[in-house]
Amino acid sequence: MGDEEKLTVSLKGGLNLRELRESATRTGSYGVLFEVEEEEAPCDEELEYEYHKHDVYNHLLHVEEEEEEEDDECTLFEKLARKMEDICPSQDKGILKQVLRPGSGPTVTEGSLCRMHFNIYTEHGDEPFDSTRLRNKIAKLCQGRGEMIEGLDVGLATMRKGEVARFLIKPDYALGKMGAPPRIPENATLLAEVELLSFVEQADIDDYFEMTEEQKRNVSWADLKKVYHSITNNAKELFEDNKIRQAFPKYKKAATVLEDRHLRDQDEEADWRGLLLKTYLNLSVCAVKLAHAGRAIYYCKKCYEMDKKPNAKVLYLHGKALRMQCDFDRARDYLVRAQKLKPRSSDINSELEKLESDVLKYRMTETSMYRKMLSQPVGTTQEEEEKENRRVEAAKNKSEACSEEFRKTVSEKLREFSADRDLTEFPIPSYNLSHGEIYCIIEVAESLGLDAKVRGTGNSSQLRVMKRPRSST
């Protein structure tokens, strides 16, 4: 069979298997020839895959051969088929299924984004030709969107969360007569073992966000909750995988869905408040984990708007965020209130211990770095103020405005602050610092990629050193 009989496809991105198969049928092609541009082709070392049988036995769902029966000349796949049921829509036994471990909940709906592990075999292959387990990477594919062979699409629609199943797929529902030589022979029947980890009803989400504002207002509360749960289920999975930065915008999107809702009665409002409170709480947790103290405090305040009753978790998160901003007195207030509600909470008690440790560190830093602040501040007359203004101008023009020892101490402390992921602000009482010392701190801060600004006046003035926001990718 020559190349001229094959359908030629440029391999630059993902493939839609359904469209590929239809193109081959439409053009009368027998086989597919994939082309890769030379400059994009990986070197041989990148294509090498070292196969270990040890990995198979420990990580794969095994294809266990049936015991041999006398005069039984059936193939392995034919023996497996005896224990399977026909799930093919045309009932032609083109797709057979056997449940190895039952799942729970509803079956996968069309268009759902599925997270799964699978191993796919040809009948006479010694190893799976495709395996997420050997790659150690979960597959994420949409059911019913042509992103996988038809047999798997049909099979997934019968599965439930947590289910493990085996599918025997005939060529007409796999890769057809052409196959994908040399790894998949022509006219090959495939065996797929699939573990469905979870799924999200992606179709509901897509449909909702394609609606006009008028159409969104007419969506029933029950249907809106489906969209909400689809988004939050996806966010929860990302959070549990420790992908906090990806989970945060998902929760934010879920909150937007609820915030735009026009409520119709008291029952709907009560349900709405409960869901929105939960979402704001999740956003606060994500913000704290991302060291975004300001955002955490914002969503804690949103929680108070949803529920006026004291909530230990919200108070705890608010106190934790304030500690990150070095607002120690207010942080203690919120944490103590949380502790009164849940005195045995290890998280709250641990946070209070961290707070007292931070207060001690801050006082030591303040003492060693700013000895001059220990003197009693005095009021200023107009004459003294003019004298101080002249000192400001002098400090700007003199490199010896502060001692080398002071500059060295400032540099050490600000480097420690910059490296501490839990802290976003470093406030420094500045009312009794000389202008030269203030300019020294600002200069060192800017050299470390930090922002420094003087806020307040008189005895309450502070020099706040802040980390710059991380640029989003």
C-alpha positions as CSV (number, residue, x, y, z in Angstrom):
1,M,0.0,0.0,0.0
2,G,1.6,3.3,-1.1
3,D,1.5,6.7,0.5
4,E,-0.6,8.0,-2.4
5,E,-3.5,5.9,-1.0
6,K,-3.3,7.5,2.4
7,L,-4.9,10.7,3.9
8,T,-2.1,13.1,4.7
9,V,-2.5,15.1,7.9
10,S,-0.1,17.9,9.2
11,L,0.4,17.1,12.9
12,K,0.6,20.6,14.4
13,G,-2.1,20.4,17.1
14,G,-4.7,18.1,18.7
15,L,-6.7,15.7,16.5
16,N,-10.5,15.3,16.3
17,L,-10.7,11.6,15.7
18,R,-14.3,11.8,14.5
19,E,-13.4,14.4,11.8
20,L,-10.3,12.5,10.8
21,R,-12.3,9.3,10.3
22,E,-15.0,11.1,8.3
23,S,-12.3,12.8,6.1
24,A,-10.7,9.4,5.4
25,T,-14.1,7.9,4.4
26,R,-15.1,10.9,2.3
27,T,-11.8,10.9,0.3
28,G,-11.6,7.1,0.0
29,S,-8.3,7.0,1.8
30,Y,-7.0,3.8,3.3
31,G,-4.7,4.8,6.1
32,V,-3.3,8.0,7.4
33,L,0.1,9.6,6.9
34,F,1.1,12.1,9.6
35,E,3.5,14.9,8.7
36,V,5.6,16.8,11.2
37,E,7.7,19.9,10.2
38,E,11.4,19.1,10.6
39,E,12.2,22.0,12.8
40,E,9.4,21.0,15.2
41,A,10.2,17.3,15.4
42,P,11.7,16.2,18.7
43,C,15.1,14.4,18.7
44,D,15.2,10.7,19.1
45,E,16.2,10.9,22.8
46,E,12.9,12.7,23.5
47,L,10.9,9.9,21.8
48,E,12.5,7.1,23.7
49,Y,10.3,5.3,26.2
50,E,11.8,2.9,28.6
51,Y,9.2,0.2,29.4
52,H,9.4,-1.6,32.8
53,K,7.3,-4.6,33.5
54,H,7.6,-3.6,37.2
55,D,5.6,-0.5,36.4
56,V,2.9,-2.5,34.6
57,Y,2.3,-4.9,37.6
58,N,2.2,-2.0,40.1
59,H,0.3,0.7,38.2
60,L,-1.8,-0.9,35.5
61,L,-5.2,-2.6,35.6
62,H,-4.2,-6.0,34.4
63,V,-5.6,-8.0,31.5
64,E,-5.8,-11.4,33.2
65,E,-5.9,-14.3,30.9
66,E,-8.7,-16.8,31.5
67,E,-7.7,-20.3,32.4
68,E,-7.2,-22.5,29.4
69,E,-10.0,-24.9,28.7
70,E,-9.4,-28.1,26.7
71,D,-10.3,-27.8,23.0
72,D,-11.0,-24.1,23.5
73,E,-9.3,-22.3,20.7
74,C,-10.9,-18.9,21.4
75,T,-8.7,-15.8,21.5
76,L,-8.2,-13.9,24.8
77,F,-10.5,-11.1,23.6
78,E,-13.2,-13.7,22.7
79,K,-13.0,-15.1,26.2
80,L,-13.3,-11.7,27.8
81,A,-16.3,-10.9,25.6
82,R,-18.2,-13.8,27.2
83,K,-18.5,-11.8,30.5
84,M,-19.4,-8.5,28.9
85,E,-22.7,-6.8,28.0
86,D,-23.5,-5.1,24.7
87,I,-23.7,-1.3,25.2
88,C,-23.5,-0.3,21.5
89,P,-26.4,2.0,20.4
90,S,-27.0,-0.2,17.4
91,Q,-26.9,-3.4,19.5
92,D,-24.4,-5.0,17.1
93,K,-21.9,-6.0,19.9
94,G,-19.4,-3.5,18.5
95,I,-18.9,-2.1,22.1
96,L,-18.9,-4.4,25.0
97,K,-18.6,-3.5,28.7
98,Q,-17.7,-5.2,32.0
99,V,-17.8,-3.3,35.3
100,L,-14.7,-4.1,37.4
101,R,-15.6,-1.7,40.2
102,P,-19.0,0.1,40.6
103,G,-19.1,3.9,40.8
104,S,-21.6,6.2,42.5
105,G,-23.9,9.0,41.5
106,P,-25.3,9.9,38.1
107,T,-23.8,8.7,34.8
108,V,-21.7,11.0,32.6
109,T,-23.8,13.6,30.7
110,E,-22.9,14.6,27.1
111,G,-20.2,17.3,26.9
112,S,-18.9,16.6,30.4
113,L,-15.2,17.2,31.0
114,C,-14.0,13.8,32.3
115,R,-10.8,13.1,34.4
116,M,-9.7,9.5,34.0
117,H,-7.0,7.0,33.9
118,F,-6.9,4.4,31.1
119,N,-4.9,1.6,29.5
120,I,-5.6,0.6,25.9
121,Y,-4.4,-2.7,24.4
122,T,-4.4,-4.4,21.1
123,E,-5.1,-8.2,21.3
124,H,-1.6,-9.4,20.7
125,G,0.4,-6.5,22.2
126,D,2.6,-7.3,25.2
127,E,2.0,-3.9,26.7
128,P,-0.7,-1.1,26.4
129,F,-0.1,1.1,23.3
130,D,-1.5,4.0,25.3
131,S,-1.5,4.4,29.1
132,T,-2.1,7.4,31.3
133,R,-0.8,5.4,34.3
134,L,2.6,4.8,32.7
135,R,2.7,8.5,31.8
136,N,1.6,9.2,35.3
137,K,-0.7,11.9,34.0
138,I,-4.5,12.0,34.3
139,A,-6.4,12.4,31.0
140,K,-8.9,15.2,30.7
141,L,-11.3,14.8,27.8
142,C,-14.8,16.0,26.9
143,Q,-17.3,13.2,26.3
144,G,-19.3,13.5,23.1
145,R,-17.0,16.1,21.5
146,G,-15.0,13.8,19.2
147,E,-11.9,14.0,21.3
148,M,-11.6,10.2,21.6
149,I,-12.5,7.1,19.7
150,E,-16.3,6.5,19.4
151,G,-16.2,3.3,21.5
152,L,-14.7,5.2,24.5
153,D,-17.2,8.1,24.0
154,V,-20.1,5.6,24.2
155,G,-18.5,3.8,27.1
156,L,-17.9,6.9,29.2
157,A,-21.6,7.8,28.9
158,T,-22.5,4.7,30.9
159,M,-20.0,5.3,33.7
160,R,-20.3,6.8,37.1
161,K,-17.8,8.7,39.3
162,G,-15.2,6.2,40.8
163,E,-16.2,3.4,38.4
164,V,-13.6,1.1,36.8
165,A,-14.7,-0.6,33.7
166,R,-13.4,-2.7,30.8
167,F,-14.5,-2.1,27.2
168,L,-14.0,-4.3,24.1
169,I,-14.2,-2.1,21.1
170,K,-14.6,-3.4,17.5
171,P,-12.7,-1.7,14.6
172,D,-15.8,0.2,13.4
173,Y,-16.0,2.0,16.7
174,A,-12.2,2.4,17.1
175,L,-9.8,3.3,14.3
176,G,-11.6,1.4,11.5
177,K,-9.9,-0.7,8.9
178,M,-7.0,1.6,8.5
179,G,-5.7,1.4,12.1
180,A,-2.6,3.4,13.0
181,P,0.4,1.3,12.0
182,P,2.9,0.3,13.3
183,R,1.5,0.6,16.9
184,I,-2.1,-0.2,16.0
185,P,-2.7,-2.9,13.3
186,E,-5.2,-2.5,10.6
187,N,-8.7,-3.6,11.5
188,A,-7.8,-3.9,15.2
189,T,-10.2,-4.6,18.1
190,L,-9.1,-2.7,21.2
191,L,-9.4,-3.4,24.9
192,A,-9.7,-0.3,27.1
193,E,-9.6,-0.3,30.9
194,V,-10.9,3.0,32.3
195,E,-11.1,4.5,35.8
196,L,-13.4,7.5,35.8
197,L,-12.1,9.8,38.6
198,S,-14.6,12.6,38.2
199,F,-16.6,14.6,35.6
200,V,-17.9,18.1,35.3
201,E,-21.0,19.0,33.2
202,Q,-19.1,21.4,30.9
203,A,-22.0,21.7,28.5
204,D,-24.2,23.4,31.1
205,I,-21.4,26.0,31.7
206,D,-20.8,26.7,28.0
207,D,-24.5,27.1,27.3
208,Y,-25.1,29.5,30.2
209,F,-22.2,31.8,29.3
210,E,-23.3,32.0,25.7
211,M,-26.7,33.4,26.8
212,T,-27.7,37.0,26.6
213,E,-28.4,38.9,29.9
214,E,-32.1,38.6,29.3
215,Q,-31.9,34.8,28.8
216,K,-29.8,34.4,32.0
217,R,-32.5,36.2,34.0
218,N,-35.0,33.6,32.8
219,V,-32.9,30.6,33.8
220,S,-34.6,28.6,36.6
221,W,-32.9,28.5,40.0
222,A,-32.5,24.7,39.7
223,D,-30.7,25.1,36.3
224,L,-28.5,27.9,37.6
225,K,-27.4,25.7,40.5
226,K,-26.3,23.1,38.0
227,V,-24.1,25.6,36.4
228,Y,-22.8,26.8,39.8
229,H,-22.0,23.2,40.9
230,S,-20.3,22.4,37.6
231,I,-17.9,25.3,38.1
232,T,-17.3,24.7,41.9
233,N,-16.8,20.9,41.4
234,N,-14.0,21.8,38.9
235,A,-12.6,24.4,41.3
236,K,-12.6,21.8,44.1
237,E,-10.7,19.3,42.1
238,L,-8.0,21.9,41.2
239,F,-7.8,22.9,44.9
240,E,-7.4,19.3,46.0
241,D,-4.6,18.9,43.4
242,N,-3.0,21.9,45.1
243,K,-3.5,24.0,42.0
244,I,-4.7,27.0,44.0
245,R,-3.9,29.6,41.4
246,Q,-6.1,27.9,38.9
247,A,-8.9,27.2,41.4
248,F,-9.2,30.8,42.5
249,P,-10.7,32.2,39.2
250,K,-13.1,29.2,39.0
251,Y,-14.5,30.1,42.5
252,K,-14.6,33.7,41.4
253,K,-16.6,32.7,38.3
254,A,-19.0,30.7,40.4
255,A,-19.5,33.7,42.7
256,T,-20.3,35.9,39.6
257,V,-23.0,33.5,38.5
258,L,-24.7,33.8,41.9
259,E,-24.1,37.6,42.3
260,D,-25.9,38.2,38.9
261,R,-29.0,36.3,40.0
262,H,-32.4,38.0,40.4
263,L,-34.0,36.4,43.4
264,R,-37.7,35.5,43.2
265,D,-38.7,34.4,46.8
266,Q,-37.4,33.9,50.3
267,D,-36.6,30.2,49.9
268,E,-34.5,31.0,46.8
269,E,-32.8,33.8,48.7
270,A,-31.9,31.5,51.7
271,D,-30.4,28.9,49.3
272,W,-28.6,31.7,47.4
273,R,-27.1,33.1,50.6
274,G,-25.8,29.7,51.7
275,L,-24.1,29.0,48.4
276,L,-22.6,32.5,48.1
277,L,-21.3,32.3,51.7
278,K,-19.6,29.0,50.9
279,T,-18.0,30.5,47.7
280,Y,-16.7,33.6,49.4
281,L,-15.2,31.4,52.2
282,N,-13.5,29.3,49.5
283,L,-12.2,32.4,47.9
284,S,-10.8,33.6,51.2
285,V,-9.0,30.3,51.8
286,C,-7.5,30.4,48.3
287,A,-6.4,34.1,48.8
288,V,-4.7,33.2,52.1
289,K,-2.8,30.3,50.5
290,L,-1.7,32.6,47.7
291,A,-0.5,35.2,50.2
292,H,-3.0,37.7,48.9
293,A,-4.0,39.2,52.3
294,G,-6.0,42.1,50.9
295,R,-8.1,39.8,48.8
296,A,-8.7,37.4,51.7
297,I,-9.9,40.3,53.9
298,Y,-12.2,41.5,51.1
299,Y,-13.9,38.1,50.8
300,C,-14.1,37.7,54.6
301,K,-16.1,41.0,54.6
302,K,-18.3,39.5,51.9
303,C,-18.9,36.5,54.2
304,Y,-20.1,38.9,57.0
305,E,-22.6,40.4,54.5
306,M,-24.0,37.0,53.8
307,D,-24.3,35.8,57.4
308,K,-24.4,38.2,60.3
309,K,-23.8,35.3,62.8
310,P,-20.2,34.9,64.0
311,N,-18.4,32.3,62.0
312,A,-15.2,30.8,63.5
313,K,-13.6,30.0,60.1
314,V,-14.2,33.5,58.6
315,L,-12.8,35.1,61.8
316,Y,-9.8,32.8,61.7
317,L,-9.1,33.6,58.0
318,H,-9.6,37.4,58.6
319,G,-7.1,37.2,61.6
320,K,-4.6,35.2,59.5
321,A,-4.7,37.8,56.7
322,L,-4.3,40.7,59.1
323,R,-1.2,38.9,60.6
324,M,0.2,38.6,57.1
325,Q,-0.2,42.4,56.8
326,C,1.5,42.9,60.2
327,D,-1.7,44.4,61.6
328,F,-1.1,42.5,64.9
329,D,-3.6,44.1,67.3
330,R,-6.5,43.6,64.9
331,A,-5.3,40.1,64.0
332,R,-5.3,39.1,67.6
333,D,-8.8,40.5,68.1
334,Y,-10.3,38.3,65.3
335,L,-8.3,35.2,66.3
336,V,-9.4,35.5,69.9
337,R,-13.0,35.8,68.8
338,A,-12.6,32.7,66.6
339,Q,-11.0,30.8,69.5
340,K,-14.0,31.6,71.8
341,L,-16.3,29.9,69.2
342,K,-13.9,26.9,68.7
343,P,-11.5,26.7,71.7
344,R,-10.1,23.3,70.6
345,S,-9.3,24.3,67.0
346,S,-5.7,23.4,66.4
347,D,-5.6,25.8,63.4
348,I,-6.8,28.8,65.4
349,N,-4.5,28.0,68.4
350,S,-1.6,27.5,66.0
351,E,-2.3,30.8,64.3
352,L,-2.3,32.6,67.7
353,E,1.1,31.2,68.5
354,K,2.4,32.4,65.1
355,L,1.0,35.8,65.8
356,E,2.8,36.1,69.2
357,S,6.0,34.9,67.5
358,D,5.7,37.5,64.8
359,V,5.0,40.2,67.4
360,L,8.2,39.3,69.2
361,K,10.2,39.3,66.0
362,Y,8.8,42.6,65.0
363,R,9.7,44.2,68.4
364,M,13.2,42.8,68.2
365,T,13.6,44.2,64.7
366,E,12.2,47.5,65.8
367,T,14.6,47.7,68.7
368,S,17.7,46.7,66.8
369,M,16.9,48.7,63.7
370,Y,15.4,51.9,65.1
371,R,16.9,52.6,68.5
372,K,16.1,56.3,68.0
373,M,12.4,55.5,68.3
374,L,12.7,54.8,72.0
375,S,13.0,58.5,72.8
376,Q,9.8,60.4,73.7
377,P,8.4,62.3,70.6
378,V,7.8,66.0,71.1
379,G,5.6,68.5,69.2
380,T,7.2,70.8,66.7
381,T,7.0,74.5,66.4
382,Q,7.1,76.4,63.1
383,E,10.7,77.2,63.6
384,E,11.5,73.5,64.2
385,E,9.4,72.5,61.2
386,E,11.4,74.8,58.9
387,K,14.6,73.4,60.3
388,E,13.4,69.9,59.6
389,N,12.6,70.9,56.0
390,R,16.2,72.1,55.6
391,R,17.3,68.7,57.0
392,V,15.1,67.0,54.3
393,E,16.9,68.8,51.5
394,A,20.3,68.1,53.0
395,A,19.4,64.4,53.4
396,K,18.5,64.2,49.7
397,N,21.8,65.5,48.6
398,K,24.1,63.7,51.1
399,S,25.1,60.1,50.7
400,E,26.2,60.0,54.4
401,A,22.5,60.7,55.4
402,C,22.5,57.5,57.4
403,S,25.3,55.2,58.8
404,E,26.6,52.1,57.0
405,E,25.5,50.0,60.0
406,F,21.9,51.3,59.6
407,R,21.9,50.6,55.8
408,K,23.3,47.1,56.4
409,T,20.6,46.3,59.0
410,V,17.8,47.7,56.8
411,S,19.1,45.5,53.9
412,E,19.1,42.3,56.1
413,K,15.6,42.9,57.4
414,L,14.0,43.7,54.1
415,R,15.6,40.7,52.5
416,E,14.1,38.5,55.2
417,F,10.7,40.2,54.5
418,S,11.0,39.7,50.8
419,A,11.7,36.0,51.2
420,D,8.8,35.4,53.6
421,R,5.9,34.2,51.5
422,D,3.3,34.7,54.3
423,L,4.0,38.5,54.6
424,T,2.8,41.0,52.1
425,E,3.5,44.3,54.1
426,F,6.2,45.4,56.5
427,P,5.1,48.5,58.4
428,I,7.8,50.6,60.1
429,P,6.9,53.4,62.6
430,S,8.7,56.4,61.0
431,Y,7.8,59.5,63.1
432,N,11.2,59.6,64.8
433,L,13.4,58.5,61.8
434,S,15.5,61.1,60.1
435,H,14.7,61.8,56.5
436,G,18.0,60.4,55.5
437,E,17.1,57.1,57.2
438,I,13.7,57.1,55.5
439,Y,15.3,57.7,52.1
440,C,17.8,54.9,52.9
441,I,14.9,52.4,53.5
442,I,13.1,53.5,50.4
443,E,16.3,53.1,48.3
444,V,17.0,49.6,49.7
445,A,13.4,48.6,49.2
446,E,13.4,49.6,45.5
447,S,16.7,47.8,44.9
448,L,14.9,44.6,46.1
449,G,11.9,45.1,43.9
450,L,9.7,46.3,46.8
451,D,7.5,49.4,47.2
452,A,7.8,51.8,50.1
453,K,5.5,54.6,51.0
454,V,5.0,56.9,54.1
455,R,1.5,56.9,55.3
456,G,-0.1,59.0,58.1
457,T,1.3,62.0,59.9
458,G,2.8,62.9,63.2
459,N,3.2,60.2,65.9
460,S,1.0,57.8,63.8
461,S,3.1,57.9,60.6
462,Q,4.4,54.7,59.2
463,L,6.7,53.7,56.4
464,R,5.0,50.7,54.7
465,V,7.2,48.4,52.7
466,M,5.0,46.2,50.4
467,K,5.6,43.4,47.9
468,R,4.6,44.2,44.3
469,P,1.7,42.2,42.9
470,R,2.7,39.1,40.9
471,S,2.1,39.5,37.2
472,S,-0.6,37.0,36.0
473,T,0.4,34.5,33.3
